[in-house]
């Protein structure tokens, strides 16, 4: 799935992530297509139904407390803000990065090599 297929570029998504959807729209940003949002929801549902998921409610991402869900077989992570339970991102780490998380419970800039 590519954002360009839905009339958006990565910069559009970065702006939504940084400013939030409502602020992005108020600043003249694009509204994601329903199909794009639906595809994201389907991918998250598939990830969430994975029986191999391991979760950690004391994890951290770039120094911020997060709830981290990890698929240990694919080194895929999903993180949520602890207080609001809102999803922040889903990403795949290299094996060495995943190992660092397993040792420390942290995903940090220095671990993203």
PyMOL commands that set and color helices and strands:
alter all, ss='L'
color gray80, all
select helices_A, chain A and resi 3-6+10-19+21-26+34-48+95-104+109-111
alter helices_A, ss='H'
color red, helices_A
select strands_A, chain A and resi 53-61+64-71+76-81+87-92+106-107
alter strands_A, ss='S'
color yellow, strands_A
deselect
rebuild
show_as cartoon
